[in-house]
Amino acid sequence: MSTNRPPQSKPLYTADERRRRDETVWTLVQAVLAPAQFVIFLVSLVLVIRFLLTGAGESAATLSVVVKTIALYAIMITGSIWEKAVFGRYLFAPAFFWEDVFSMLVLALHTAYLAALAFGWLEPRGLMLLALAAYATYVVNATQFLLKLRAARLDMAARVETRLECAP
């Protein structure tokens, strides 16, 4: 007999939400866009840091931040559609409320970068520092999502184990 107690927390997905998650094409879209955005982020991070340290590669760093921001918009828009398909609302579903709240900060900083670039509000170094601030929030937000999904997987595994233990 296992000493594990049955899970006490509310599952991330109800049975219907899990079914909708598994049936919607937007789950696959998110599964493709999230790692793609992360790779874009890593490349851009290197280019931004290189510029800040050496002053070289301003155009490449700038372009990379713009591409990263476009990728962010893509994942946020499709993520909202996914959230509507699974939870019935475009944003702030209880299961992902705090992740969505922090996502708004991530979007605000990336958008501020685009505005500062477009209107010349900051010099190149200031733009790159703003990009780093946006990237720091992105890392926190990505970590939020990864921890939430990991917890959901562990919870699901514990629920399955509990059902197996309780089965006659």
Number of C-alpha atoms within 10 A of each C-alpha: 4 7 5 9 9 13 14 8 7 10 15 18 16 12 10 11 16 13 12 17 19 13 13 14 12 19 20 13 15 17 11 12 19 18 11 14 19 17 13 18 22 14 15 24 20 13 23 28 17 15 20 18 9 10 12 14 15 18 13 14 24 22 14 21 28 19 16 25 25 15 19 23 15 17 21 20 13 18 21 19 19 25 22 15 19 24 22 12 14 16 19 16 17 12 15 16 12 15 20 21 13 17 20 15 15 23 18 13 21 27 17 17 26 18 13 17 17 10 9 11 13 16 10 19 14 15 21 23 16 18 26 19 15 22 22 13 20 22 14 15 21 17 13 18 16 12 12 16 13 12 14 16 14 13 19 16 13 16 17 13 15 16 12 10 11 8 7 5
